Each structure stands twice: as C-alpha cells, then as structure tokens.
Amino acid sequence: MKLLQFTIILTIITILFGKILNKIDTINQLEQELEYKQSQIDSLQYANDSLVEQYQLFDYIVKPVNYMINLMDAIMEVESSNNDSAYNASEDAVGCLQIRKCMVDDVNRILKRKRITYRYSYNDRWSRDKSIQMFDIYCKYYRLNTAEEIARCWNGGPRGMQNEMTVGYWERVSGKLDI
C-alpha cells in the first residue's frame, strides 16, 4: 500500500512538475514575443519619427513650391489667359507665357554659359512644359526671388525692377495670386 501511495504521489508530482515546466516554456515564449513586439514598436516609432521629420521638411519645401506654382499660374493668366496656343503677332509672343524669340535666345545664351549643350528652338515656345523650363532657367539665372521680382523681370527683362512700366504688370499678376 505504501508503494501504491508513493507511486501515486510520485505520479502527481511528475504531472505537476510537467505542468510547471510547460508554464515556464509558455512564459519564455511570451517573453520572447514581448521582446519581438517591443522591437517592432521601436522600429515603428523610428519610422514614425522619420515620417514626421520628412513631413516637416516636405512642408518646408512644398509651401514655396506651391507659391511658385501659384505665381506661375498668375503670370500665365495675365500673359495668355492660360492658353498654350496664344499668339500675339505684334510682338511675336507665343504660348502660355507669351515667350518672344529674344527670350529663347537669352535662355540659350544662359545654357551656353553654363556649358549645357541643350538648346531651345523657337517652336518650343508652344510647349507648356518647355516654356516653364525656360521660365525656370531665366528666373534662376537672374536670381529672381520674390514674386514681384519674378513677374516684373519676366515682363521687362533682367532690369525689370528698375522699369516703371512693369509696375502695372505686377499689379495685374498680384491681383491673380491666391495669397
């Protein structure tokens, strides 16, 4: 009988010890899962911080870009009512930005000075994309920074700010700006 009691007690202890070992394994697995989840949280936090930083940088970049697009839209509205096919025969001004041949020549001169082999043709004035490219090259070369400088020098050449005739043009452009 004592042997039977001893066997039963030993069996119960073995079963309980097995359950304890299973619980310890479960605890170890849960600790590993917790560590993995914490690692994922850290990675997500890093990604979130990076996105916040990029968004702040994006916001810093986008505001001036949106303003420039707004300015260019206003200039196109004044120049051609946003018409890519606009043509002013008296000035031979063409396209949405009403580019004259002398502007194409000036842009090509700028490209040559910068040792860039690409050249624009007079027919490129009919292309909105190429007109915008020429506008951008012109503004950057002459370091036109403010909306007024850009508009007045687009209308009156590199010294447009000194030309009183460009003030009325600036007033028309600024009236079209969404500011």
SVG drawing of the C-alpha trace seen along z (x, -y; Angstrom):
<svg xmlns="http://www.w3.org/2000/svg" viewBox="-8 -104 39 106">
<polyline fill="none" stroke="black" stroke-width="0.4" points="0.0,0.0 2.8,-2.3 4.3,-1.6 1.0,-2.5 0.8,-5.7 4.3,-6.5 3.7,-5.8 0.5,-8.0 2.3,-10.8 5.3,-10.5 2.9,-10.5 1.1,-13.6 4.4,-15.3 5.6,-14.4 2.4,-15.7 2.6,-18.9 6.3,-19.3 5.5,-18.8 2.8,-21.4 5.2,-23.8 7.8,-23.2 5.1,-23.9 4.2,-27.1 7.9,-28.1 8.1,-27.3 5.0,-29.4 6.4,-32.2 9.7,-32.1 7.8,-32.1 5.7,-35.1 8.8,-36.9 10.4,-36.3 7.1,-37.5 7.1,-40.6 10.7,-41.3 9.9,-40.9 6.8,-43.2 8.9,-45.8 11.4,-45.6 8.6,-46.2 7.3,-49.1 10.8,-50.6 11.0,-50.2 7.6,-51.7 8.5,-54.6 11.7,-55.2 9.7,-55.1 7.1,-57.5 9.8,-59.9 11.3,-59.7 8.0,-60.4 7.3,-63.3 10.7,-64.7 10.1,-64.2 6.7,-65.8 8.2,-68.8 10.9,-69.0 8.2,-68.4 6.1,-71.1 9.1,-73.4 9.7,-72.6 6.1,-72.5 5.0,-75.9 7.5,-77.8 6.8,-75.4 3.1,-75.9 3.7,-79.6 5.8,-79.4 3.2,-77.4 0.6,-79.9 2.8,-82.7 3.4,-81.0 -0.4,-80.4 -1.0,-84.1 1.6,-85.1 0.1,-82.6 -3.3,-84.0 -2.1,-87.6 0.0,-86.6 -2.3,-84.3 -5.4,-83.5 -3.6,-80.1 -3.8,-79.4 -1.0,-77.3 -2.0,-78.4 -2.0,-82.1 -0.1,-84.2 0.5,-88.0 1.5,-88.8 2.6,-92.4 5.3,-91.0 5.7,-87.5 4.9,-86.3 3.9,-82.7 2.3,-80.2 1.0,-80.3 3.9,-82.5 4.0,-84.6 7.7,-84.0 9.4,-86.1 12.3,-85.0 14.7,-87.2 13.8,-85.2 14.6,-81.9 17.9,-83.5 18.6,-84.7 17.9,-81.2 20.1,-79.5 22.9,-82.0 22.5,-81.1 22.7,-77.4 25.8,-78.0 27.4,-79.9 26.7,-77.0 28.2,-74.6 24.9,-72.8 24.6,-71.6 20.8,-71.5 19.2,-74.4 15.6,-75.5 14.0,-76.2 11.5,-79.0 8.8,-76.3 9.4,-75.2 7.5,-78.3 4.3,-76.5 5.0,-73.8 3.8,-74.5 6.5,-72.2 9.3,-73.8 8.0,-77.3 8.0,-76.5 11.6,-75.2 12.7,-78.3 10.9,-80.4 12.7,-78.5 16.2,-78.8 15.6,-82.6 14.5,-83.2 17.3,-81.1 20.0,-82.7 19.0,-86.2 18.4,-85.2 14.8,-86.4 13.5,-85.5 10.3,-87.5 7.1,-87.2 7.4,-90.9 10.9,-90.5 10.0,-87.4 6.9,-89.0 8.4,-92.4 11.6,-90.9 9.6,-88.4 7.8,-91.3 10.6,-93.8 13.8,-91.8 16.6,-91.4 16.3,-95.1 12.5,-95.0 12.6,-96.1 14.0,-99.5 11.5,-99.9 8.3,-101.7 6.4,-100.2 6.4,-96.9 4.6,-98.1 1.2,-97.8 2.1,-94.3 3.0,-93.4 -0.4,-94.8 -2.3,-92.6 -0.2,-89.5 -0.5,-90.1 -4.3,-90.5 -4.4,-86.9 -2.4,-85.5 -4.2,-83.3 -2.5,-84.7"/>
</svg>
